[in-house]
Each structure stands twice: as C-alpha cells, then as structure tokens.
Amino acid sequence: MPATASQHKNSQETNGSLPAPLRPTASRPPVSADAGASSLPAPEDVFLVWLLGLPDDADVAAAARTELARLDRLVALPAAAVRLRALLVQATRPMAPRRRGRR
C-alpha cells in the first residue's frame, strides 16, 4: 500500500532530524523516533566490524587515532560512544609480541 502524503511528510520530519548515519538510505530503512539507543549495535560490535574492515597491512593504532579524532569532534558522546572510544584507545596502545605455538 503506497504511503500517503501525510505519512511521507511525517517520515521526513522524523528522519530529517536524525544524524546522517541514522538517516534512511536505499540499503537502510528509516529509524523510528522512539527506537532509541537499543536499535543501535553494541560498541563492541562496531569496534569489531571496524577492526576487521581494516586492510591487512593497516596501522591499527594510526587508524584508531583517526577514529578517536572524529569522535572527539563531537560535543557530547552518548554512553555507547564513550565505550567505543575506550576500545579505540586500547587499539592505539602497543601490544607485546606473542609467541606462536605451544609453550
């Protein structure tokens, strides 16, 4: 059933106030105004997808610093973004080399 003009206008008003990452696109349906933070993925899931999406030869620490700079430009971070930021901070720290194989 096609949307009526008033439904379309209401949808535009609701989605127009959303930040760009939450605005509907061809591949992402609209997010309802009452969906809240529960409809967003967990920060750990976001971090893992980000990490696995890096090229094999990527400098993880440098990439994490880039993402931290993006987050730090935001005025107020929601609790989930604070958790994501903490994960990115951990990714900037050097890791001790690990031995492969059995001990």
C-alpha positions as CSV (number, residue, x, y, z in Angstrom):
1,M,0.0,0.0,0.0
2,P,1.6,3.3,-1.0
3,A,2.3,5.9,1.7
4,T,0.0,8.9,1.9
5,A,1.3,12.4,1.6
6,S,0.9,13.0,5.3
7,Q,2.7,9.8,6.1
8,H,5.6,10.8,3.8
9,K,5.8,14.3,5.4
10,N,5.7,12.8,8.9
11,S,8.5,10.4,7.9
12,Q,10.6,13.3,6.5
13,E,10.1,15.3,9.7
14,T,11.1,12.4,11.9
15,N,14.1,11.3,9.8
16,G,15.3,14.8,8.9
17,S,16.3,15.5,12.4
18,L,18.4,12.3,12.7
19,P,22.2,12.4,12.4
20,A,23.5,11.4,8.9
21,P,24.5,7.8,10.0
22,L,20.9,7.1,11.1
23,R,19.1,8.7,8.1
24,P,17.4,6.1,5.9
25,T,19.1,5.2,2.6
26,A,18.3,2.7,-0.1
27,S,20.0,0.0,2.0
28,R,18.9,1.2,5.4
29,P,15.3,1.5,6.4
30,P,14.1,4.6,8.4
31,V,14.8,4.6,12.2
32,S,11.7,5.4,14.2
33,A,12.0,8.3,16.6
34,D,11.2,6.0,19.6
35,A,13.7,3.4,18.5
36,G,16.3,4.8,20.9
37,A,19.8,3.5,21.6
38,S,18.6,-0.1,21.8
39,S,18.3,-0.2,17.9
40,L,22.0,0.7,17.6
41,P,24.7,-2.0,17.5
42,A,26.8,-2.6,20.6
43,P,30.0,-0.6,20.7
44,E,32.0,-3.9,20.8
45,D,30.3,-5.0,17.6
46,V,31.0,-1.6,15.9
47,F,34.7,-1.9,17.0
48,L,35.0,-5.5,15.7
49,V,33.5,-4.6,12.3
50,W,35.8,-1.6,12.1
51,L,38.8,-3.7,13.0
52,L,38.0,-6.5,10.6
53,G,37.4,-3.9,7.9
54,L,40.9,-2.5,8.0
55,P,43.3,-3.6,5.3
56,D,45.7,-6.4,6.3
57,D,48.7,-4.1,6.2
58,A,46.9,-1.3,8.1
59,D,48.5,0.5,11.0
60,V,45.8,-0.2,13.6
61,A,47.0,2.3,16.1
62,A,47.0,5.1,13.5
63,A,43.6,4.1,12.2
64,A,42.3,4.1,15.8
65,R,43.7,7.6,16.4
66,T,41.9,8.8,13.2
67,E,38.6,7.5,14.6
68,L,39.3,8.9,18.0
69,A,39.8,12.4,16.4
70,R,36.4,12.0,14.7
71,L,34.7,11.1,18.0
72,D,36.5,13.9,19.9
73,R,35.0,16.4,17.5
74,L,31.5,15.6,18.8
75,V,30.2,17.9,21.6
76,A,28.6,15.2,23.8
77,L,29.1,11.5,23.5
78,P,26.3,9.0,24.4
79,A,27.3,6.2,26.7
80,A,27.7,3.8,23.9
81,A,30.1,6.1,22.1
82,V,32.2,6.5,25.3
83,R,32.5,2.7,25.4
84,L,33.5,2.6,21.7
85,R,36.1,5.4,22.4
86,A,37.6,3.3,25.2
87,L,38.0,0.4,22.8
88,L,39.7,2.6,20.2
89,V,42.0,4.0,22.9
90,Q,43.1,0.4,23.7
91,A,43.8,-0.2,20.0
92,T,46.3,2.7,20.0
93,R,48.5,1.0,22.6
94,P,51.3,-1.2,21.5
95,M,50.9,-4.9,22.1
96,A,53.7,-7.1,23.4
97,P,54.8,-9.6,20.8
98,R,53.3,-13.1,21.4
99,R,54.9,-16.4,20.7
100,R,53.1,-18.6,18.4
101,G,52.7,-22.3,19.1
102,R,52.7,-24.2,22.3
103,R,54.8,-23.3,25.3
